[in-house]
């Protein structure tokens, strides 16, 4: 990775791993939120990971989703899989941190 000290680059790299090496993506996202606890996109991605069949963990999913929504409120009750949820998340990702 060319920009290891840049949070957004680390996040985007971790996103690129989701679905191909999700355990590495989860580890990278966990490191991001440890160093930058207010970086909402990583919390949202962790919630997605913990909602998946292979990495399902209801308590972690709930905690990450609640943290994401607290940092980046969007349309209430919308999941990340809905179009409105994706738009709200994209708007949050675009916000300066």
N, C-alpha and C positions, 0 to 999 in steps of 0.2 A: 504494500500500500504506500503510495507516494506522500500522503499527508497524515501520518499516524497521530499527530497531536491535534488535529482538527476534528472536533466532535461530529460535525455533519458528514465529513468523509468517512469516519469510523462507522457512523450510523448507516450510511448508504452501502458501505461494504458489507456490514452485517445483514442488511436487507437482501443483498444479492445472494447471500448464503441460504436464506430461508427457502425450504423446499428441496434444497440440494444437500446441505449440511446444516440442518436446523439446530443440532446440538451446539455447533460452533457459533451459530448466529445467536442462540440464547446466551451463551457464555459472553460473547462480545457485547450484547445488549445489557447484560447484567453488569459488566465492567463499566459501560457508559453511564448507567444510572448510579453506580457507586461513586463515580467521579463527578457526575453532573446530575444530581437528583431532580432538578427542575427541567430536564430535557424531555419534554412530553412525548415526542415521537418514539423514543426507545421504550417508554412505558406502554404505549399503544402496541408496539410490535411484540413486546413480551406478553401482553394480554392475548394477542393473536396466537402466539406460539403455545401458550398454556391452554388455549381453547381447542387446539388441534387434537386429533385422535391419538397420535403417537406421543404427545407431550402433555396430555390432559392433566391439569392440576387445578381443580375448581377454586381452591382458596387463593392460589397465586394469581390465577386469571382475574378473580374478583379484585384483589388488591391492586394489581397493575392497571386494570380498567378504571377503578376508582381514582387512582393517582393521575392517570391520563386525563380523565374528565375534569378533575379538580384543576389541573394545570391548563387545560385546553378545552373549555366547555364548548359544546356544539349542540346540535339538535338533540334534545333529551331522549334517552332510551334507544337511540339508533345504534345498531351494531356496526362494526367495521366492514361487514360484508355488504351492507346496503350502499347504494349510490350516494345517498345523503351523508352517510357515515364516512365514506371515502372522501367526499368533498370537504367535510368538516376537518378531517385529519389532514388533508392536503393544505388547507388553509392554516392549520396550526403549524405544520412543518415549515411553511413559508414565513412564519413570524420570526423576527430576529430574537435570539436568545440571550 
